Amino acid sequence: MKKFYIKSLKHKYIYLTKSILFGIFLLYISTLPHSKIENSFYPQISDLFDMINHFIGFSLFNFLLLSSFLGIFNRKMKAKVIILYFSLGIFWGLTCEVSQYFISSRSFQYIDIIANTSPSLIVLLLVMQLMKNLIASNPLPEK
């Protein structure tokens, strides 16, 4: 894990690019007509399955976003970094779900808003705990 963390600091703009591209991909998937999703190789078989997919997708997005922010701000978990990350994570989760309201073949669901936005807090808490453990066991030199 330490090796991964060091690479995230070294390749911060690659993580930022990946998080932007993945965010665009999530918006694209959110705006696809329902018929395209049902006929895809990965159809939705239930509402619970759909909610789990939302949660997993936005968890990955939030992890990439937070990793890029930590790399850009030299692993400093300051209030402005947390607020910026959290605001963008919540905003993008809401944007992807609210966009479905305006597409006739898609449905806007409140449970999906929870599945899209809750990873922002969960990923933040997990990464903060991971950083606390990582720094306590083996501090990295400041740049």
For each residue, the residues with C-beta under 8 A, 3 or more apart:
1: 4 5 130 134
2: 5 6 134 138
3: 6 7
4: 1 7 8
5: 1 2 8 9 131 134
6: 2 3 9 10 140
7: 3 4 10 11
8: 4 5 11 12 15 67 68 70 71
9: 5 6 12 70 71 74 75 140
10: 6 7 71
11: 7 8 14 15 71
12: 8 9 15 16 68 70 71 72
13: 16 17 68 71 72
14: 11 17 18
15: 8 11 12 18 19 64 67 68 71
16: 12 13 19 20 68 71 72
17: 13 14 20 21
18: 14 15 21 22 64 68
19: 15 16 22 23 61 64 65 67 68
20: 16 17 23 24
21: 17 18 24 25
22: 18 19 25 26 60 61 64
23: 19 20 26 27 61 65 92
24: 20 21 27 28
25: 21 22 28 29
26: 22 23 29 30 57 58 61 92 96
27: 23 24 30 31 92 95 96 99
28: 24 25 31 32
29: 25 26 32 37 57
30: 26 27 96 97 99 100 106
31: 27 28 99 100 103 106
32: 28 29 36 37 106
33: 36 37 103 105 106
34: 37 38 105 106 107
35: 38 39 105
36: 32 33 39 40
37: 29 32 33 34 40 42 43 44
38: 34 35 43 44
39: 35 36 43
40: 36 37 43
41:
42: 37
43: 37 38 39 40
44: 37 38 49 50 53
45: 49
46: 49 50
47: 50 51 109 111
48: 51 52
49: 44 45 46 52 53
50: 44 46 47 53 54 112
51: 47 48 54 55 111 112 115
52: 48 49 55 56 115
53: 44 49 50 56 57
54: 50 51 57 58 112 115 116
55: 51 52 58 59 115 116 118 119
56: 52 53 59 60
57: 26 29 53 54 60 61
58: 26 54 55 61 62 89 92 93 115 116 117 119 120
59: 55 56 62 63 119 122 123
60: 22 56 57 63 64
61: 19 22 23 26 57 58 64 65 89 92 119
62: 58 59 65 66 85 89 119 120 123 124
63: 59 60 66 67 123 127
64: 15 18 19 22 60 61 67 68
65: 19 23 61 62 68 69 85 88 89
66: 62 63 69 70 85 89 123 124 127
67: 8 15 19 63 64 70 71 127
68: 8 12 13 15 16 18 19 64 65 71 72
69: 65 66 72 73 81 84 85
70: 8 9 12 66 67 73 75 76 77 81 127 131
71: 8 9 10 11 12 13 15 16 67 68 74 75
72: 12 13 16 68 69
73: 69 70 76 78 81
74: 9 71 142 143
75: 9 70 71 131 140
76: 70 73 81
77: 70 81 82 128 131
78: 73 81 82
79: 82 83
80: 83 84
81: 69 70 73 76 77 78 84 85
82: 77 78 79 85 86 124
83: 79 80 86 87
84: 69 80 81 87 88
85: 62 65 66 69 81 82 88 89 120 124
86: 82 83 89 90 120 121 124
87: 83 84 90 91
88: 65 84 85 91 92
89: 58 61 62 65 66 85 86 92 93 117 119 120 123
90: 86 87 93 94 117 120
91: 87 88 94 95
92: 23 26 27 58 61 88 89 95 96 116
93: 58 89 90 96 97 113 116 117 119 120
94: 90 91 97 98 113 116 117
95: 27 91 92 98 99
96: 26 27 30 92 93 99 100 116
97: 30 93 94 100 101 108 109 112 113 116
98: 94 95 101 102 108
99: 27 30 31 95 96 102 103
100: 30 31 96 97 103 106 107 108 112
101: 97 98 106 108
102: 98 99
103: 31 33 99 100 106
104:
105: 33 34 35
106: 30 31 32 33 34 100 101 103
107: 34 100
108: 97 98 100 101 112
109: 47 97 112 113
110: 113 114
111: 47 51 114 115
112: 50 51 54 97 100 108 109 115 116
113: 93 94 97 109 110 116 117
114: 110 111 117 118
115: 51 52 54 55 58 111 112 118
116: 54 55 58 92 93 94 96 97 112 113 119
117: 58 89 90 93 94 113 114 120 121
118: 55 114 115 121 122
119: 55 58 59 61 62 89 93 116 122 123
120: 58 62 85 86 89 90 93 117 123 124
121: 86 117 118 124 125
122: 59 118 119 125 126
123: 59 62 63 66 89 119 120 126 127
124: 62 66 82 85 86 120 121 127 128
125: 121 122 128 129
126: 122 123 129 130
127: 63 66 67 70 123 124 130 131
128: 77 124 125 131 132
129: 125 126 132 133
130: 1 126 127 133 134
131: 5 70 75 77 127 128 134 135
132: 128 129 135 136
133: 129 130 136 137
134: 1 2 5 130 131 137 138
135: 131 132 138 139 140
136: 132 133 139
137: 133 134
138: 2 134 135
139: 135 136
140: 6 9 75 135
141:
142: 74
143: 74
